[in-house]
Amino acid sequence: MVQNLSRSLRYAKDAVVGRNGVVAAQNQAAADIGARVLGEGGNAVDAAVATAFALSVLEPWMSGLGGGGFMQVYDARNNKSHCIDFGMISPKRLDPATYPLAGGTAGDLFGWPAVVEDRNIVGYHSIALPGQPDGMRLALERFGTRSWAESLAPAIAVAEEGLEVDWFLSLVVASAAKDLARFPASAAYFLPDGLPPPAEWVGAPAKLKNTALLATLKRLQSAGARDFYEGALARSLIADLQAGGSTIAADDLAAYQAREVAPLLVQQDGYTLVLPPGLTAGPTLADAWARCRPGIELGARGPGAKSFVAYAEALDAAYEHRLATMGDTENNGGCTTNFAIVDRHGNMVTLTQTLLSLFGSRVMLPQSGVPMNNGIMWFDPRPGRPNSIGAAKRPLSNMVPSQVLKDGKPWLAVGASGGRRILPAVMQLISFAVDFGMDLETAFHQPRIDASVVGMPAYNPRLPADVIAAVKARFPKAAERRLDPFPLAFACPSAVMFNDDGSQVAMTEIGQPWAGASAG
């Protein structure tokens, strides 16, 4: 096979260390905004809310007002962990018959059986109820110190300036241009002149300005989060959604409420893993963590062949169990961005929010300028299964914003984007730190495997030859996957950690060019 990419190309990043808090995010400008909030005296939740809203402008293909997610909060005031669930929910008038099987396999993240016209993946029928604005409201009310208006101000400033076009933006938009062109508002913003915006070789970079989203952010700032669900913004959203064929109605939006749920706690030799519960990847991470413990080479300088086989076997079994048994069968709860923040007070936040696919449904609502999720894709389109498509259901999601307490004190916060690849990355990074004592910079440069497809793990070719041989011997269908910026074959994690001297360190995925960290 002819391969154009250099075999000797390497990716590397430096960790960022601070004394007044640090932020690690998938977008450097968003991390800088969060760090600025910390520097102005805000706490980790204040910084998280400002960062989350900024990402709706700075990384609009990953997350934003039209998506949902989960936030883990360690509150230093009461030495307690909390989880904010602002996940998506299917509309109550959704009819599973709208999604007949077409034969074959879908080409998006999860390899579900294909649906006629990809209705569960692209377009208005793929959209679930968004939770991001109400999730930020609940988090700020419960744990923040700054006002709602202050929290939206940085996002508004970025929207007024516009999104700078560089090579990575050009690449990402080009990858989805065919689908974006189907929806007029999406095409008008992302495809000026009908083509992906090119990065400039000389002169000042071009800017993309979403004037409709700017107006929406300003309205949200003045009217409050619930306007998105019950006010003028809600009426705008419903008008556009129903014009496109969505079954989402006014009473769906009005009924949506983010909620606080108890996190899942896993104890391990003085460490406590704090995971999101219910229909997230948290229970599956706990399952895989328990399964891999007997095979970990404790006391070794780093993970070797035995440890990586243990990771692969544990993840393989845990995923098989997850896909067979988990789902919202009783209608109650149990491409993505992640960031992690710690402040000087000891508060810690890990937040994962998503539109699900790259560009979500590919729909941008014309009046509000909000890119919308394709959360229906999380559901299994086959009927009669725990996670089958249904009305008023919470889907089985892959998000797992996680934290680790050491001797009862905050120590590590880590999460990732990348669909089913999230869980393997987060589990391995936790193990690198807990089991092998790696600092964050070392852990992020340690090559990983991905074992999110049952029976077919992928491995980074920079792993030692004996590790690769052992994985391939155990899993004959194991395949090599390079670490390149796009498409990213492994998950895209972000993490922060407390050092023994009280300083804080932040690190982001070395293969993602926009991901960066900043100190407060």
NUDREN-111023 format. One record per residue (C-alpha): residue number from 1; residue in three letters; x, y, z. Coordinates in steps of 0.2 Angstrom, whole numbers. Layout:
// residues N
ATOM  pos  code   east  north     up
ATOM  NUM   ALA      X      Y      Z
...
END
This chain:
// residues 520
ATOM  pos  code   east  north     up
ATOM    1   MET      0      0      0
ATOM    2   VAL      6     17     -5
ATOM    3   GLN      7     28     11
ATOM    4   ASN     11     47      9
ATOM    5   LEU     12     51     27
ATOM    6   SER     30     51     35
ATOM    7   ARG     33     36     46
ATOM    8   SER     45     47     57
ATOM    9   LEU     33     61     61
ATOM   10   ARG     31     63     80
ATOM   11   TYR     18     73     90
ATOM   12   ALA     23     81    106
ATOM   13   LYS     16     95    118
ATOM   14   ASP     22    103    135
ATOM   15   ALA     11    102    150
ATOM   16   VAL      6    119    158
ATOM   17   VAL      9    121    176
ATOM   18   GLY      0    135    187
ATOM   19   ARG     -3    140    205
ATOM   20   ASN    -19    149    203
ATOM   21   GLY    -28    135    193
ATOM   22   VAL    -27    128    176
ATOM   23   VAL    -38    124    161
ATOM   24   ALA    -36    110    148
ATOM   25   ALA    -48    111    133
ATOM   26   GLN    -49    105    115
ATOM   27   ASN    -48    123    109
ATOM   28   GLN    -33    134    115
ATOM   29   ALA    -43    150    114
ATOM   30   ALA    -57    142    125
ATOM   31   ALA    -44    137    138
ATOM   32   ASP    -37    154    138
ATOM   33   ILE    -55    161    142
ATOM   34   GLY    -57    149    156
ATOM   35   ALA    -40    153    163
ATOM   36   ARG    -44    172    163
ATOM   37   VAL    -60    168    173
ATOM   38   LEU    -49    160    186
ATOM   39   GLY    -37    174    186
ATOM   40   GLU    -51    186    189
ATOM   41   GLY    -56    177    205
ATOM   42   GLY    -69    165    198
ATOM   43   ASN    -70    147    203
ATOM   44   ALA    -68    131    193
ATOM   45   VAL    -87    130    189
ATOM   46   ASP    -87    149    184
ATOM   47   ALA    -73    145    172
ATOM   48   ALA    -81    129    166
ATOM   49   VAL    -97    138    161
ATOM   50   ALA    -88    152    152
ATOM   51   THR    -77    139    143
ATOM   52   ALA    -92    129    138
ATOM   53   PHE   -101    144    130
ATOM   54   ALA    -86    150    122
ATOM   55   LEU    -84    133    114
ATOM   56   SER   -101    135    106
ATOM   57   VAL    -93    148     95
ATOM   58   LEU    -75    142     94
ATOM   59   GLU    -78    124     90
ATOM   60   PRO    -96    123     83
ATOM   61   TRP    -94    106     75
ATOM   62   MET    -91     98     92
ATOM   63   SER   -103    105    105
ATOM   64   GLY   -114    120    109
ATOM   65   LEU   -131    126    113
ATOM   66   GLY   -139    113    103
ATOM   67   GLY   -131     98    112
ATOM   68   GLY   -129     91    129
ATOM   69   GLY   -117     82    141
ATOM   70   PHE   -112     79    159
ATOM   71   MET   -101     89    171
ATOM   72   GLN    -92     81    186
ATOM   73   VAL    -89     94    200
ATOM   74   TYR    -78     92    216
ATOM   75   ASP    -84    105    228
ATOM   76   ALA    -70    109    240
ATOM   77   ARG    -82    118    252
ATOM   78   ASN    -90    102    257
ATOM   79   ASN    -77     89    251
ATOM   80   LYS    -90     81    240
ATOM   81   SER    -92     76    222
ATOM   82   HIS   -107     80    211
ATOM   83   CYS   -113     76    194
ATOM   84   ILE   -124     87    183
ATOM   85   ASP   -133     78    169
ATOM   86   PHE   -139     89    155
ATOM   87   GLY   -140     75    142
ATOM   88   MET   -151     74    127
ATOM   89   ILE   -168     66    127
ATOM   90   SER   -178     60    112
ATOM   91   PRO   -195     70    109
ATOM   92   LYS   -210     62    116
ATOM   93   ARG   -219     62     99
ATOM   94   LEU   -205     52     91
ATOM   95   ASP   -211     37     81
ATOM   96   PRO   -199     23     79
ATOM   97   ALA   -207     19     62
ATOM   98   THR   -199     35     55
ATOM   99   TYR   -183     25     56
ATOM  100   PRO   -185      9     45
ATOM  101   LEU   -170     -1     42
ATOM  102   ALA   -162      0     25
ATOM  103   GLY   -150    -15     25
ATOM  104   GLY   -132    -14     27
ATOM  105   THR   -122     -4     40
ATOM  106   ALA   -122     14     43
ATOM  107   GLY   -106     24     40
ATOM  108   ASP   -105     35     55
ATOM  109   LEU    -98     32     73
ATOM  110   PHE   -106     17     79
ATOM  111   GLY   -109      5     65
ATOM  112   TRP   -128      3     68
ATOM  113   PRO   -138     -5     55
ATOM  114   ALA   -142      8     41
ATOM  115   VAL   -158     18     42
ATOM  116   VAL   -168     24     27
ATOM  117   GLU   -160     41     21
ATOM  118   ASP   -149     40     37
ATOM  119   ARG   -163     49     46
ATOM  120   ASN   -156     44     63
ATOM  121   ILE   -139     52     58
ATOM  122   VAL   -142     68     47
ATOM  123   GLY   -156     80     46
ATOM  124   TYR   -171     86     57
ATOM  125   HIS   -176     68     62
ATOM  126   SER   -160     65     70
ATOM  127   ILE   -161     79     83
ATOM  128   ALA   -165     76    101
ATOM  129   LEU   -169     89    115
ATOM  130   PRO   -154     99    119
ATOM  131   GLY   -148    101    137
ATOM  132   GLN   -133    112    137
ATOM  133   PRO   -140    129    141
ATOM  134   ASP   -150    122    156
ATOM  135   GLY   -135    112    162
ATOM  136   MET   -125    127    163
ATOM  137   ARG   -139    136    172
ATOM  138   LEU   -140    122    185
ATOM  139   ALA   -121    121    188
ATOM  140   LEU   -119    140    190
ATOM  141   GLU   -133    141    202
ATOM  142   ARG   -127    126    212
ATOM  143   PHE   -108    129    212
ATOM  144   GLY   -104    146    204
ATOM  145   THR   -100    163    210
ATOM  146   ARG   -102    174    195
ATOM  147   SER   -118    180    186
ATOM  148   TRP   -126    172    171
ATOM  149   ALA   -123    188    161
ATOM  150   GLU   -104    187    166
ATOM  151   SER   -103    169    161
ATOM  152   LEU   -109    173    143
ATOM  153   ALA    -99    188    140
ATOM  154   PRO    -83    179    133
ATOM  155   ALA    -93    169    121
ATOM  156   ILE   -102    185    115
ATOM  157   ALA    -85    194    113
ATOM  158   VAL    -78    179    102
ATOM  159   ALA    -94    178     92
ATOM  160   GLU    -92    197     88
ATOM  161   GLU    -74    194     83
ATOM  162   GLY    -78    179     72
ATOM  163   LEU    -70    162     70
ATOM  164   GLU    -53    162     63
ATOM  165   VAL    -50    151     48
ATOM  166   ASP    -35    141     49
ATOM  167   TRP    -29    124     41
ATOM  168   PHE    -38    114     54
ATOM  169   LEU    -54    122     52
ATOM  170   SER    -53    121     33
ATOM  171   LEU    -50    102     34
ATOM  172   VAL    -64     99     46
ATOM  173   VAL    -77    109     36
ATOM  174   ALA    -71    100     20
ATOM  175   SER    -74     83     28
ATOM  176   ALA    -92     87     30
ATOM  177   ALA    -96     99     16
ATOM  178   LYS   -107     87      6
ATOM  179   ASP   -119     86     21
ATOM  180   LEU   -118    104     26
ATOM  181   ALA   -123    109      9
ATOM  182   ARG   -140    101     11
ATOM  183   PHE   -145    114     24
ATOM  184   PRO   -146    132     19
ATOM  185   ALA   -141    140     35
ATOM  186   SER   -126    128     38
ATOM  187   ALA   -120    130     20
ATOM  188   ALA   -121    149     22
ATOM  189   TYR   -110    149     37
ATOM  190   PHE    -98    135     34
ATOM  191   LEU    -97    136     15
ATOM  192   PRO    -95    154      9
ATOM  193   ASP    -96    154    -10
ATOM  194   GLY   -102    136     -9
ATOM  195   LEU    -85    130     -4
ATOM  196   PRO    -75    126     12
ATOM  197   PRO    -66    142     18
ATOM  198   PRO    -48    140     14
ATOM  199   ALA    -34    145     26
ATOM  200   GLU    -24    160     19
ATOM  201   TRP     -6    158     13
ATOM  202   VAL     -2    176     15
ATOM  203   GLY    -11    191     24
ATOM  204   ALA    -24    191     38
ATOM  205   PRO    -34    175     41
ATOM  206   ALA    -52    176     36
ATOM  207   LYS    -66    176     49
ATOM  208   LEU    -82    166     49
ATOM  209   LYS    -96    177     58
ATOM  210   ASN   -112    169     64
ATOM  211   THR   -123    184     67
ATOM  212   ALA   -138    174     71
ATOM  213   LEU   -129    164     85
ATOM  214   LEU   -122    181     91
ATOM  215   ALA   -140    188     93
ATOM  216   THR   -145    171    102
ATOM  217   LEU   -131    173    114
ATOM  218   LYS   -135    191    118
ATOM  219   ARG   -154    186    120
ATOM  220   LEU   -149    171    132
ATOM  221   GLN   -138    183    142
ATOM  222   SER   -152    195    145
ATOM  223   ALA   -167    184    146
ATOM  224   GLY   -159    169    155
ATOM  225   ALA   -156    150    152
ATOM  226   ARG   -175    146    152
ATOM  227   ASP   -179    157    138
ATOM  228   PHE   -171    144    127
ATOM  229   TYR   -184    132    133
ATOM  230   GLU   -199    143    137
ATOM  231   GLY   -197    160    130
ATOM  232   ALA   -194    169    113
ATOM  233   LEU   -179    158    109
ATOM  234   ALA   -189    143    112
ATOM  235   ARG   -202    149    100
ATOM  236   SER   -189    152     87
ATOM  237   LEU   -181    135     89
ATOM  238   ILE   -198    126     88
ATOM  239   ALA   -203    136     72
ATOM  240   ASP   -187    131     63
ATOM  241   LEU   -187    113     70
ATOM  242   GLN   -205    109     64
ATOM  243   ALA   -202    118     47
ATOM  244   GLY   -189    105     44
ATOM  245   GLY   -199     90     50
ATOM  246   SER   -194     87     68
ATOM  247   THR   -207     81     80
ATOM  248   ILE   -199     92     94
ATOM  249   ALA   -213    103    101
ATOM  250   ALA   -215    117    113
ATOM  251   ASP   -220    106    128
ATOM  252   ASP   -204     95    125
ATOM  253   LEU   -193    110    127
ATOM  254   ALA   -203    117    142
ATOM  255   ALA   -202    101    151
ATOM  256   TYR   -183     99    149
ATOM  257   GLN   -173    101    165
ATOM  258   ALA   -155     97    169
ATOM  259   ARG   -153     87    185
ATOM  260   GLU   -140     84    198
ATOM  261   VAL   -137     65    201
ATOM  262   ALA   -125     56    212
ATOM  263   PRO   -109     50    204
ATOM  264   LEU   -103     32    204
ATOM  265   LEU    -89     29    216
ATOM  266   VAL    -76     16    213
ATOM  267   GLN    -63     13    227
ATOM  268   GLN    -45      6    223
ATOM  269   ASP    -31      6    236
ATOM  270   GLY    -33     24    243
ATOM  271   TYR    -39     31    226
ATOM  272   THR    -58     34    222
ATOM  273   LEU    -63     35    204
ATOM  274   VAL    -78     47    203
ATOM  275   LEU    -88     43    187
ATOM  276   PRO   -104     48    179
ATOM  277   PRO   -118     36    183
ATOM  278   GLY   -133     28    173
ATOM  279   LEU   -133     28    154
ATOM  280   THR   -115     35    152
ATOM  281   ALA    -99     25    150
ATOM  282   GLY    -96     27    169
ATOM  283   PRO   -103     10    173
ATOM  284   THR    -94      2    159
ATOM  285   LEU    -77     10    164
ATOM  286   ALA    -80      3    182
ATOM  287   ASP    -83    -14    174
ATOM  288   ALA    -68    -13    164
ATOM  289   TRP    -57     -6    178
ATOM  290   ALA    -62    -21    189
ATOM  291   ARG    -59    -34    175
ATOM  292   CYS    -41    -27    171
ATOM  293   ARG    -34    -26    189
ATOM  294   PRO    -27    -44    189
ATOM  295   GLY    -17    -42    173
ATOM  296   ILE     -9    -25    178
ATOM  297   GLU     10    -26    180
ATOM  298   LEU     10    -17    197
ATOM  299   GLY     28    -11    201
ATOM  300   ALA     34    -10    183
ATOM  301   ARG     41      6    177
ATOM  302   GLY     27      7    164
ATOM  303   PRO     13     -4    156
ATOM  304   GLY     20    -18    146
ATOM  305   ALA     13    -32    136
ATOM  306   LYS      4    -40    150
ATOM  307   SER     -4    -24    155
ATOM  308   PHE    -10    -19    137
ATOM  309   VAL    -17    -37    134
ATOM  310   ALA    -26    -34    151
ATOM  311   TYR    -33    -17    145
ATOM  312   ALA    -39    -25    129
ATOM  313   GLU    -47    -40    136
ATOM  314   ALA    -56    -30    150
ATOM  315   LEU    -62    -17    138
ATOM  316   ASP    -68    -30    125
ATOM  317   ALA    -78    -39    138
ATOM  318   ALA    -85    -23    146
ATOM  319   TYR    -91    -17    129
ATOM  320   GLU    -99    -33    124
ATOM  321   HIS   -109    -32    141
ATOM  322   ARG   -113    -14    139
ATOM  323   LEU   -120    -15    121
ATOM  324   ALA   -130    -31    126
ATOM  325   THR   -138    -25    142
ATOM  326   MET   -138     -6    144
ATOM  327   GLY   -152      6    138
ATOM  328   ASP   -167     17    144
ATOM  329   THR   -180      3    144
ATOM  330   GLU   -191     12    156
ATOM  331   ASN   -189     30    150
ATOM  332   ASN   -180     35    166
ATOM  333   GLY   -162     40    167
ATOM  334   GLY   -149     33    176
ATOM  335   CYS    -90     72     91
ATOM  336   THR    -89     79    107
ATOM  337   THR    -78     91    117
ATOM  338   ASN    -70     89    134
ATOM  339   PHE    -61    100    146
ATOM  340   ALA    -55     99    164
ATOM  341   ILE    -52    113    176
ATOM  342   VAL    -45    115    194
ATOM  343   ASP    -44    131    204
ATOM  344   ARG    -33    137    218
ATOM  345   HIS    -47    132    231
ATOM  346   GLY    -46    114    226
ATOM  347   ASN    -62    114    216
ATOM  348   MET    -61    102    201
ATOM  349   VAL    -72    101    186
ATOM  350   THR    -73     89    171
ATOM  351   LEU    -85     93    158
ATOM  352   THR    -90     83    142
ATOM  353   GLN   -102     91    130
ATOM  354   THR   -107     86    113
ATOM  355   LEU   -117     87     97
ATOM  356   LEU   -113     69     95
ATOM  357   SER   -107     67     77
ATOM  358   LEU    -95     80     69
ATOM  359   PHE   -107     94     65
ATOM  360   GLY   -121     84     74
ATOM  361   SER   -136     83     63
ATOM  362   ARG   -127     95     51
ATOM  363   VAL   -142    107     53
ATOM  364   MET   -140    125     59
ATOM  365   LEU   -157    132     63
ATOM  366   PRO   -159    148     52
ATOM  367   GLN   -167    160     65
ATOM  368   SER   -155    156     80
ATOM  369   GLY   -139    151     71
ATOM  370   VAL   -138    136     83
ATOM  371   PRO   -130    120     76
ATOM  372   MET   -141    105     82
ATOM  373   ASN   -136     88     88
ATOM  374   ASN   -140     71     81
ATOM  375   GLY   -143     63     97
ATOM  376   ILE   -155     50     90
ATOM  377   MET   -140     42     82
ATOM  378   TRP   -135     36    100
ATOM  379   PHE   -150     24    100
ATOM  380   ASP   -150      7     92
ATOM  381   PRO   -162      7     77
ATOM  382   ARG   -166    -11     79
ATOM  383   PRO   -182    -13     89
ATOM  384   GLY   -184    -23    105
ATOM  385   ARG   -167    -19    113
ATOM  386   PRO   -163    -10    129
ATOM  387   ASN   -156      5    119
ATOM  388   SER   -169      5    104
ATOM  389   ILE   -175     21     97
ATOM  390   GLY   -191     27    107
ATOM  391   ALA   -200     42    113
ATOM  392   ALA   -195     52    128
ATOM  393   LYS   -180     41    131
ATOM  394   ARG   -162     45    137
ATOM  395   PRO   -149     37    125
ATOM  396   LEU   -134     26    130
ATOM  397   SER   -120     39    128
ATOM  398   ASN   -101     37    128
ATOM  399   MET    -97     52    139
ATOM  400   VAL    -87     48    154
ATOM  401   PRO    -80     64    162
ATOM  402   SER    -70     57    177
ATOM  403   GLN    -61     62    192
ATOM  404   VAL    -49     53    204
ATOM  405   LEU    -47     57    223
ATOM  406   LYS    -31     52    231
ATOM  407   ASP    -33     48    250
ATOM  408   GLY    -50     58    249
ATOM  409   LYS    -43     73    241
ATOM  410   PRO    -44     80    223
ATOM  411   TRP    -30     74    212
ATOM  412   LEU    -35     70    194
ATOM  413   ALA    -48     76    182
ATOM  414   VAL    -49     68    165
ATOM  415   GLY    -61     65    150
ATOM  416   ALA    -61     64    132
ATOM  417   SER    -70     66    115
ATOM  418   GLY    -71     52    102
ATOM  419   GLY    -87     42    103
ATOM  420   ARG    -84     24    109
ATOM  421   ARG    -65     28    109
ATOM  422   ILE    -67     39    125
ATOM  423   LEU    -68     25    138
ATOM  424   PRO    -52     16    133
ATOM  425   ALA    -42     32    133
ATOM  426   VAL    -49     38    150
ATOM  427   MET    -47     21    158
ATOM  428   GLN    -29     19    152
ATOM  429   LEU    -24     37    157
ATOM  430   ILE    -31     34    174
ATOM  431   SER    -21     18    175
ATOM  432   PHE     -5     26    169
ATOM  433   ALA     -7     39    183
ATOM  434   VAL    -13     27    197
ATOM  435   ASP     -4     11    193
ATOM  436   PHE     12     17    186
ATOM  437   GLY     14     34    194
ATOM  438   MET     16     44    178
ATOM  439   ASP     14     63    178
ATOM  440   LEU      2     70    165
ATOM  441   GLU     15     74    152
ATOM  442   THR     22     57    152
ATOM  443   ALA      5     49    152
ATOM  444   PHE     -1     58    137
ATOM  445   HIS     14     54    127
ATOM  446   GLN     12     36    132
ATOM  447   PRO      5     27    116
ATOM  448   ARG    -12     19    119
ATOM  449   ILE    -23      5    112
ATOM  450   ASP    -41      7    107
ATOM  451   ALA    -53     -7    111
ATOM  452   SER    -70      0    108
ATOM  453   VAL    -74    -12     94
ATOM  454   VAL    -77    -29    101
ATOM  455   GLY    -64    -42     95
ATOM  456   MET    -54    -29     85
ATOM  457   PRO    -43    -18     95
ATOM  458   ALA    -32     -4     87
ATOM  459   TYR    -14     -1     92
ATOM  460   ASN     -3     14     91
ATOM  461   PRO     12      8     80
ATOM  462   ARG     24     17     92
ATOM  463   LEU     20      4    106
ATOM  464   PRO     35     -8    109
ATOM  465   ALA     36    -23     97
ATOM  466   ASP     33    -35    111
ATOM  467   VAL     17    -26    116
ATOM  468   ILE     10    -26     98
ATOM  469   ALA     14    -44     96
ATOM  470   ALA      5    -49    112
ATOM  471   VAL    -10    -39    108
ATOM  472   LYS    -11    -47     90
ATOM  473   ALA     -8    -64     97
ATOM  474   ARG    -23    -62    109
ATOM  475   PHE    -34    -53     96
ATOM  476   PRO    -29    -58     78
ATOM  477   LYS    -40    -45     71
ATOM  478   ALA    -30    -31     79
ATOM  479   ALA    -25    -17     68
ATOM  480   GLU    -12     -3     67
ATOM  481   ARG    -19     15     68
ATOM  482   ARG     -8     30     67
ATOM  483   LEU     -9     45     79
ATOM  484   ASP    -13     59     66
ATOM  485   PRO    -23     75     69
ATOM  486   PHE    -37     70     56
ATOM  487   PRO    -45     59     57
ATOM  488   LEU    -40     56     75
ATOM  489   ALA    -39     37     76
ATOM  490   PHE    -39     37     95
ATOM  491   ALA    -49     48    108
ATOM  492   CYS    -45     66    111
ATOM  493   PRO    -42     67    130
ATOM  494   SER    -39     83    142
ATOM  495   ALA    -34     82    160
ATOM  496   VAL    -28     92    175
ATOM  497   MET    -19     86    190
ATOM  498   PHE    -13     92    207
ATOM  499   ASN      5     90    210
ATOM  500   ASP     12     86    227
ATOM  501   ASP     18    104    230
ATOM  502   GLY      1    111    228
ATOM  503   SER      3    117    210
ATOM  504   GLN     -8    111    196
ATOM  505   VAL     -4    104    179
ATOM  506   ALA    -14    103    163
ATOM  507   MET    -12     92    147
ATOM  508   THR    -21     89    131
ATOM  509   GLU    -20     77    117
ATOM  510   ILE     -4     78    108
ATOM  511   GLY    -11     74     91
ATOM  512   GLN    -25     87     91
ATOM  513   PRO    -18    104     85
ATOM  514   TRP    -32    115     93
ATOM  515   ALA    -31    107    110
ATOM  516   GLY    -22    117    123
ATOM  517   ALA    -20    122    141
ATOM  518   SER    -19    138    150
ATOM  519   ALA    -14    144    168
ATOM  520   GLY    -25    156    178
END
